[in-house]
C-alpha cells in the first residue's frame, strides 16, 4: 500500500511539474464528456487495495480481461473527458490506458482517495490537459443536521477549451440510496460538492459535476420514477440556495424518460437482468446553465450486459462548441465520412469506406488504415494523397478487416498507430450507408 501510494504521489508531482496545454481531440467542434462506473476496475497486482472481494480480485489475467471489456464500452462512446468510478489506483488507470486505449490520446490523472474499506477511487482520462497539468481533491466536510461527512472519493480539474473555462468535478458518494442511515451522510457529502461547484463558478469556470451520486433526482425521475429519500441532487444542483438562476442542469433531463437508467442491481439474485425494476438512475452529469445551450446530445448507452461487464451504464454528454477549426484542422485532418458495411454481393470485396480531408492542407494516407476492435486492419495506402476538402472511397477487396452488419466500431489510425477518428454504428440493412 505504501509503495503504491508513493508511486501515485510521484506521478502527481511529475504531472504538477509539467505545464501541459495540449488538446488531442480529433473533433475540435465538440467536447464529449462521459462518466462510467467501471465496477471494481483493479489491476490484479499485489498488494490489492480494500477488503471487498470480487471474482477477479487477485488475478492479473482476469482483472485485465475486465479492463478490456470496460475499454470496449469507452471506445464505443469515444469521450474526450472521461470520469471513471470504482478504480483501484493510478496503476490500474495507467494499465487501462496503455494496454487497452493505446493511441487514443488520453492521459491519466489521479489523486489518492480515503476509502480504505473498499479501496475504490475516482480517476480521470482526458485528451485535454487540465490547467497546470494537475487535478486536486476537496478534503473538506459538509453537514446535514447533526451529521458531518467528507467525500472520500472526489477530484476536480480546471480546463481551458477553445477559450472557455470549464471545471470538471468527479465524485462517488456513499452507497444505498434507500437507506435512512445513509441519508444525512450523503447529504453532507453533497454539501461539500455543491460548495466546490459554486466556488469554481465564482472563479469563472462553468462546472460539470459528474459521477456515481448513489441517489435519484426527484426533478428528473428515472424510467420507473424512483424517488429519493434525500435532498442530495438538489443540494449539489443549487450550489448556492440564495441564487436560483445558477442551478446546475441534469443532462438526463434531455433524454426520454424510458431511457433514464444507469445502474443494475440484482435484487432477486438470479443472475438475470429483470427490466425495468432492477434498473435505476444513480449516475448523473450536472452541467452549468451556461453550457446547456451547447448540448448537442445526451446518451445512456445500454449496449453491454451488466452481469458481464459493469453493473452501471455510462452517461455521455456531447457539447457543440464551434466550427472545429482547432489546431488539428488548421493543417490536414482526415475523418471517416461514410461506411457501407452491408453492400450487395460479396461483402469481403464490396464493403466501402470514404475518407475525407476536412483540414486545410494535403494528407498522404500512406501507412494509414481502418481498424476494428479486434485489431484487424484495412490499409488505405492506395488512396494516395487527399487534398484539402477532398474525399476518396475505397473498397475492401479481401482485406482482413470486415464491418459487422449487426453493429461495429471502425477506427481510422495514422501511420504511427494513433486513432484519429472512429465511428460506431448499429445494425445496418443491405445497401444502408453509415454517414458522419
N, C-alpha and C positions, 0 to 999 in steps of 0.2 A: 504493500500500500504506500509506504513512504517513497519507495523507488518510483512508483507510478506518479505520485504527486509531484516529485521532483522533476520528472520529465515534463509534466504539464506546466509547471511553473517556468521551467527553462524555455519551453516552446512559447509561452506567453511573453516572456521577456524578449525573445528573439523577434516576435511579431511587433512588440511595442517599439523596438529599436529601429524598425524599418517603416518609413512613411509611405506605405502603399497608396497608390492612387489609380490603379489600373481598373478598367471596365472591360470585362471579357465577354459581355453579352453578344450573342450572334445578331439579335434584332434589337437595335437601339430605339426602335419606335415604341417598344413596350417594356414593362417590368413585370415579370412573373414571380409571384410570391407564393410559397407553399408551406404549410405546416403538416407534419406527419408524425404520429406516434408509432415508432418502429418496434414496439413490444420487446423490451429487453435485448437491444442490439449490443451484445457483448462480443469481445474478440476471442474468447476461449483460451486466453493466455493467463497463466498464474502470475501473481495472485488475483483471483477473481474477486470483484468487489460486491459487497452486500451479502445478506444472509438469506435472500429469497432464492428458491430453487426453481428451475425450469429445465425442459428436456435437453437443450443444447448447452447448458452450463457445464464448463469443464472440458468441452470438446472443441478444439480449434476448428476441426473439419466441419462439424455441424454448425458452429457459430458462423463460419464463413458461408456456409450454404444458406443460412438465414439471411445474412447480409446480401447475398446475391439476389435473393427474392425481393428484399427491400429495395435494392438498386433498380430492379425491374419496374417497380412502382414509380420510383423517382424519374426514371428515364422516360416513361410514358407521358408524364406531365411537363418534363423539361424545365424546371423552375430556374430562375436566376438567383433567387434568395430562398434558402431552404432552412426552416427551423425543424430540427429533429428532436423528438422527445423519447425518453427512455433509452438513452445511450449510456454506455458504461464509463467511457473516459476518452481522452484525446487519442489514444492509440486505436480505439475502435473506430473513431471518426476518420482517422488517417487511413486505416485499413480499407474501410468502405470506399473512400475517395480514390486511393491509389490502385486498388485491385479491381474495383467494380464500376467506378465512374471515371476512369482514366481518360484524359483528353477532352473532358467536358468543361474545363475552365474553372473548376471550383477550387477554392482554398478553404481549409477548415479553421474555425475559431472556437475556442473552448475556455470556459472558466470553471474550475472545480467547485461543485456544489457541496451541500452539507447533509444530504440524505444518506447517512451511513447504513441505515437499516436495509433499504432496497439497493443502494449503490447507484440508483438512477440519476442521470443528469440531462440537461438540455444542451444542444450544440448547434452551431451554425455552419452551413456550407454556402458559399456565395461567390458569384462571378464579379461582384463589385466589391472592392476592398473598402472596409469601413475607415472612417477618418482616423488618422494616426495609427492605422494598422492594428487596432485592438478593439476588443469588446470588454465590457465591465459587468459587474453584478451589483444588485442592490441588497445590502445586508440589514436594512432597517426592519423594524417591526411595525405592525399595524394593530389596531384594536377593534373589537366588536363586543360591546357590552363590557364584561369583566375579563375577556379573553384577549391575550396578547400573543401574536404569532408572526413569524417571518416567513419568507418564501425560500425554501431550501434549494429550489431549482429555478433559476432565472438568469438572464443576461440582458444587456441592452447594447445596441450599436448604433452609431450615427453615420449616415451616408450623405454624400452629395451625388445626385443623379440628374444629369442634364440640367444643372443649375438649380434643382430643387433639393431642399434639405429634408431628409426623411429619417426617422428613427424607428428601429425595429426592436421590440421588446418580446423576447421569447420566455415562456413560462410553463410550469407544470404545477398545478395546485393539488392540494390534499384530496384523496380519492373518496368514494362513496357519497354520491350526490344526495341520496335519500336518507343519510344517517343524521339524526338530530345532534349527535355528539360531535359531528364534523362541521356543522353549520357555522358556528361562530368562528372557529379557527380558520375556515376557508374565507369567511367574510373579512377577517383580519388580514389575510393574505391579499385579498382583493384591494383592500385599502392601501397597501404598500404599492401595488402595481398601478392603481389609479392615480396615486400621488406622483409616482415616477412619470407616468404618461403626461400628466399636467405640467410637470417641470420641464419635460422635453418640449412640449408645445409652447410653453412660455419662452423657451430658448430659441424658438424659430423653426423647430422641426415638426413635420407632420408625423404623428405617431401611428405605427401599425403594431398592435398588441395581438399576439397570436400564440396558440399552443393548446395544451390539454387543460381546460379550466375545470374539468370534472364536475360540470354543472350545466344546467339548462338555462336558456334565455326565454324569459316569460314574454318578451316583446316579439321574439322571432321563434315561435314554437316549432318543434320538430314534427316529423310526419305522424307521430302518434300523440302529439300535444302534451309531451312531458312537461310538467310544471315544477319549477324549483321550490324548495322549502327555504331557500336563502335569497339574499339580495346580491349575490356575487357578481353577476354580469352587470347589473345596474350600477353597482359601486365602481367597477372599472370603467364602464362606458361614460358615466357622468363626469369623471375626473374631479371637477370642482362643482359641488352642489349649488354654488351661488351663480353659476353661469350655465344656463340650459342650452345655449346656442352652440356650444363647442363639443357636445356629446359625440362620442365615437359611434360609428355605424357598424352593425354586424353585417359582414359581407353576405351571409346566408340569407339576408332579407331579400336579396335579388334572385333567389332561387325559388322554384315552385316548392310548395310545402312537402310534396311527396318525395322530393329529392334530399330533404334535410335529415340525414342520419350519418353519423361519423364513427360510431362505436358499436361493437358487438359484445354482448355478454350472454354466455350460455347458461341461462337461468336454470334450465332443467337438466343440465349436464349430460345431454345426449349426443354431443359432438356434431350436432347439426345446426344449421343457421335457420332458426324459425322466425321468418319475417312475417309481420312487422314488429312483433312485440319484443324481440331480442335486439332490436336496433334502436339507438337513441343518438342524440346530438350533444356531445360534450366538448368537442374541439371547435374552436372558433378563430376567425380572423376579424379583429375590430380595427376599423380604419378612421383616420381623421376625416371630418366632413369636407375638408379642402381637397381630399383625394377622391371623394365619392363621384364627382362628375367625370373623373378619368377612368372609371371602371369600365373595362371592355367586356369582361365576362367573369363569372364565378362558377366553380365546378367542385363537386364532391364525387370523384370517380369511384364507382363501386365495382371495378373490374376484377379485383382479386378475391380469393376465398379467404375470409377472415379466420378460418380454422387452420390455414396452412401458411399464411404469410405474416400478417399482423392483425390483431383484433380491432384495429382502427383503420379508417379510410382517410386519405389526405383531403385537405381543403386547399383549393388552388384559386388564387386571385390574379387576374391579368389587368394591368393598368396600361392604358394607351397614353403614351407620354409625348409623342411628337411624330416627325416625319421619318425618323430612323437614320438621319444623316449624322451619325456619330462617327468616331474615329475609324471604325471598321468599314463604313460605307462611303467615306470620302475617298478611299482608294478603290481597289477592286473587291467585290464581295459577291460570292455566288451562293445561291439557295436552290433548294428543290422547289420548283414551281408547279409540277404536275407529275402524277404517277398513274399508270394503267396496270393495276395488279391482276386483273381478270380479263385478258383480251380474248377475242375469238381465236380458235385454233390452238396451236401448241404453245402453252404458256411459257415453257422453258426457252422458247425462241422469241415470242411476240410481246412479252411484258415490256413496258416502256417507262422511261423516266425523262423528264425535261428539266434541264438545269439552266438557270438564268443568272446573269451578272447584273445585280441591282446597284452596284457601285459605279464609280466614275473612271475606273482605269481597267485595262485589259487584265485577264487572269488566264494563265496557262494551266490547263487541267491535267497535265502530265503528273502521274502519281496520285491523283485524286481517285476516290472510289465511293460507291454506295456500300453500305454495310448493314446487316440485320443484327439482332441482339445475340445471335449465336456466333457472330464474328465472321460469317461468310460474306464474301465481297463480290462486287460487280465493278470492274475497272472502267474508268472514264477517259483513259488516255486518248482514245480515238476521236474525242470531241475537240482536241487541239486547244486553241485559244478562244476564249469568249471575250468579245469586246464589250465595252460599257453598254448596258441595255439589251444585249443580245441574249437569245435563248436557243438552245440546241436540244434535240431529242435523240435518245439512244435506245436501241432495243437490247434485250438481254442476250440473245444469240448464244444460249447454252452456258452462260456463266453461272458460277456456283450459287450466288445469292438469288433466292426467289422471294416473291412477295405473297404472303399468305392471304387468301381471299376471305378468310374469317376475321381479318384484322391483324395489324402488324405495326412495327416501328421501323422506319427506314432512316438511316443516318447518312449524312454526307461528311466524309472525312477528307482532310487535305493530305499532302504528301508527307507530312510529319505525323500523321495518325490522329490529329486533333479533330474532334467533332465540331464542325462549323455550322451545321444545320441538321434538323431532323423533323420528320413528320410521323405522327401516329394517327392511324385511321381505324375505323371499324369494318364490319362486314361489307363487302362490295359485290354488286351484281355484275354479270358479264358486260363488258364494254363500258363499265362505270368508271369515270375519271375521279381521281383524288386531286383536288386543286387547293393551292395555298390560299 
